[in-house]
Amino acid sequence: MKVPDKFLHIQNKSFDECTAECNCNCSCTAYAYANLSRAGAMADSSRCLVWLGELIDAGKGTAGENLYFRLADAPVEKKISSVKIVLPIVAFLLLLTCIALVWMYKCRGKRRRRENQNKLMQGYFSTSNRLGGESTEFPFVSYEDILSATNFFADSNLLGRGGFGKVYKGTLKGGNEVAVKRLSKGSKQGIVEFKNEVVLIAKLQRKNLVRLLGFCIQEDEKLLIYEYLPNKSLDAFLFDAARKHVLDWLTRFKIIKGIARGLLYLHQDSRLTIIHRDLKASNILLDTEMTPKISDFGMARIFGANQNHAKTTRVAGTYGYMSPEYAIGGAFSVKSDTYGFGALLLEIVSGLKISSPQHKTNFCSLITYAWRVWEDGNATELVDSSILPSCPLQEVLRCIHVGLLCVQDHPDDRPLMSSVMFMIENESALLPTPKQPVYFSPK
């Protein structure tokens, strides 16, 4: 074709260089190239023509040169650039949306599982979730939260162990310190006792009773979550020569009265009569102020309004603290707890264990020894030597007298806990003479 006028002639350029020259110039709209082979040897044989602007006087003909037009491709590049920016943003937003949906699904599933678990637990305890006609709400704690709180039951968090299993210290979300009681598979305390303890303690909230914060059942795992008491149990002080000095007489007397008040509440002041059946030093926990709290209600039994005694073929408890009628025939009543309290009182006064061998002459059992020295008029020999120099002797001797009244063989001879409280707190109260226990071995 006939090329337009007003072109720029660039010399000494090959075809590719001519094409590049146009592409590099934003004002270039077209170019043409001719190889002038007829030119002289010294002359420029190339003819690179470039148009910068509108094409004027272009025409089609039989003779002429090829004209190459430069197309406007900038919008395409912009479009490609926009796609390169938009696509990652859209992909990122989609990823965030997917993550949010998965998180919402998991949270909803976790909440639903917890709700289902709570419903299951409510149904599980439906046969005994009423005390005095009121429904009891059971605080369920997830197994995952317990694992996190105890660092997967790390040995460094172990507080103690017993026939039921182990107790671990834990810290729940929010920083609340707790004690987690983990029942072992071989524990004597089975599912019935576990249910019993949850039902009772969840409702019985009192100063001298340990407070239940939650529980968990996960397949074979049965766990109870209590308030954490840093001083652990009474036996950790009472029978430890290095720590018993902490228990001066004022502290011991405070503990005696606190235990008595707790039992009085269970027997008389709660809506239903509750028999603990396993009162002992290791089941008395101490808070930072050495206030005693009765714990471990796995063996406890509830009496109805018109019931005052019962009998079982399955005797469970700790020998030495068990009353004769319960140990021999399985019969128990509030007077069974009175017997256990009497044995525990004698331990607190003397610092001696109820049945373990002691460094005492002719020591058969603590009850035997207490009766012998009391009958001989030497009751001061029973008093722990660490408190004897500074304690009010008459108050201590009164406690020994009350303890011997509580461990009498026949239930009718033992006082109720209301009478025990009165005799302990009133120095002017007249005390009956205790009878010789059958566990006494004559000289």
Secondary structure as the mmCIF struct_conf table of DSSP 4:
data_model
#
loop_
_struct_conf.conf_type_id
_struct_conf.id
_struct_conf.beg_label_comp_id
_struct_conf.beg_label_asym_id
_struct_conf.beg_label_seq_id
_struct_conf.end_label_comp_id
_struct_conf.end_label_asym_id
_struct_conf.end_label_seq_id
STRN STRN1 LYS A 2 LYS A 2
HELX_LH_PP_P HELX_LH_PP_P1 VAL A 3 PRO A 4
BEND BEND1 ASP A 5 LYS A 6
STRN STRN2 LEU A 8 ILE A 10
BEND BEND2 ASN A 12 ASN A 12
HELX_RH_AL_P HELX_RH_AL_P1 PHE A 15 CYS A 24
TURN_TY1_P TURN_TY1_P1 CYS A 26 SER A 27
STRN STRN3 ALA A 30 ASN A 35
TURN_TY1_P TURN_TY1_P2 SER A 37 ARG A 38
BEND BEND3 ALA A 39 ALA A 39
TURN_TY1_P TURN_TY1_P3 ALA A 41 MET A 42
BEND BEND4 ALA A 43 ALA A 43
STRN STRN4 SER A 46 TRP A 51
BEND BEND5 GLY A 53 GLY A 53
BEND BEND6 ASP A 57 ASP A 57
STRN STRN5 GLY A 59 GLY A 59
BEND BEND7 THR A 62 GLY A 64
STRN STRN6 LEU A 67 PHE A 69
HELX_LH_PP_P HELX_LH_PP_P2 ARG A 70 LEU A 71
HELX_RH_AL_P HELX_RH_AL_P2 ALA A 74 TYR A 124
TURN_TY1_P TURN_TY1_P4 PHE A 125 PHE A 125
HELX_RH_3T_P HELX_RH_3T_P1 SER A 126 SER A 128
STRN STRN7 ARG A 130 LEU A 131
TURN_TY1_P TURN_TY1_P5 GLY A 132 GLY A 133
STRN STRN8 GLU A 134 SER A 135
STRN STRN9 PHE A 140 PHE A 140
HELX_RH_AL_P HELX_RH_AL_P3 TYR A 143 ALA A 149
TURN_TY1_P TURN_TY1_P6 THR A 150 PHE A 153
HELX_RH_3T_P HELX_RH_3T_P2 ASP A 155 ASN A 157
STRN STRN10 LEU A 158 GLY A 162
TURN_TY1_P TURN_TY1_P7 GLY A 163 PHE A 164
STRN STRN11 GLY A 165 THR A 171
TURN_TY1_P TURN_TY1_P8 LYS A 173 GLY A 174
BEND BEND8 GLY A 175 GLY A 175
STRN STRN12 GLU A 177 LEU A 183
TURN_TY1_P TURN_TY1_P9 LYS A 185 GLY A 186
BEND BEND9 LYS A 188 GLN A 189
HELX_RH_AL_P HELX_RH_AL_P4 ILE A 191 LYS A 203
TURN_TY1_P TURN_TY1_P10 LYS A 207 ASN A 208
STRN STRN13 LEU A 209 LEU A 209
HELX_LH_PP_P HELX_LH_PP_P3 VAL A 210 ARG A 211
STRN STRN14 LEU A 212 GLN A 218
TURN_TY1_P TURN_TY1_P11 GLU A 219 ASP A 220
STRN STRN15 GLU A 221 GLU A 227
TURN_TY1_P TURN_TY1_P12 PRO A 230 ASN A 231
STRN STRN16 SER A 233 SER A 233
TURN_TY1_P TURN_TY1_P13 LEU A 234 LEU A 234
HELX_RH_AL_P HELX_RH_AL_P5 ASP A 235 LEU A 238
TURN_TY1_P TURN_TY1_P14 PHE A 239 PHE A 239
TURN_TY1_P TURN_TY1_P15 ALA A 241 ARG A 243
HELX_RH_3T_P HELX_RH_3T_P3 LYS A 244 VAL A 246
HELX_RH_AL_P HELX_RH_AL_P6 TRP A 249 LEU A 264
HELX_RH_PI_P HELX_RH_PI_P1 TYR A 265 ASP A 269
BEND BEND10 SER A 270 LEU A 272
STRN STRN17 THR A 273 ILE A 275
HELX_RH_3T_P HELX_RH_3T_P4 ALA A 281 ASN A 283
STRN STRN18 ILE A 284 LEU A 286
TURN_TY1_P TURN_TY1_P16 THR A 288 GLU A 289
STRN STRN19 PRO A 292 ILE A 294
TURN_TY1_P TURN_TY1_P17 GLY A 298 MET A 299
STRN STRN20 ARG A 301 PHE A 303
TURN_TY1_P TURN_TY1_P18 ALA A 305 ASN A 306
STRN STRN21 HIS A 309 LYS A 311
BEND BEND11 THR A 313 ARG A 314
BEND BEND12 GLY A 317 GLY A 317
TURN_TY1_P TURN_TY1_P19 TYR A 319 TYR A 321
BEND BEND13 MET A 322 MET A 322
HELX_RH_AL_P HELX_RH_AL_P7 PRO A 324 GLY A 329
STRN STRN22 ALA A 331 SER A 333
HELX_RH_AL_P HELX_RH_AL_P8 VAL A 334 SER A 350
BEND BEND14 ILE A 354 SER A 356
BEND BEND15 HIS A 359 LYS A 360
TURN_TY1_P TURN_TY1_P20 THR A 361 ASN A 362
BEND BEND16 CYS A 364 CYS A 364
HELX_RH_AL_P HELX_RH_AL_P9 LEU A 366 GLU A 375
TURN_TY1_P TURN_TY1_P21 ASP A 376 GLY A 377
HELX_RH_3T_P HELX_RH_3T_P5 ALA A 379 LEU A 382
BEND BEND17 VAL A 383 VAL A 383
TURN_TY1_P TURN_TY1_P22 SER A 385 SER A 390
BEND BEND18 CYS A 391 CYS A 391
HELX_RH_AL_P HELX_RH_AL_P10 LEU A 393 CYS A 406
TURN_TY1_P TURN_TY1_P23 VAL A 407 VAL A 407
BEND BEND19 ASP A 409 HIS A 410
HELX_RH_3T_P HELX_RH_3T_P6 PRO A 411 ASP A 413
BEND BEND20 ARG A 414 ARG A 414
HELX_LH_PP_P HELX_LH_PP_P4 PRO A 415 LEU A 416
HELX_RH_AL_P HELX_RH_AL_P11 MET A 417 GLU A 425
TURN_TY1_P TURN_TY1_P24 GLU A 427 SER A 428
BEND BEND21 ALA A 429 ALA A 429
HELX_LH_PP_P HELX_LH_PP_P5 PRO A 432 PRO A 437
TURN_TY1_P TURN_TY1_P25 VAL A 438 TYR A 439
HELX_LH_PP_P HELX_LH_PP_P6 PHE A 440 PRO A 442
#
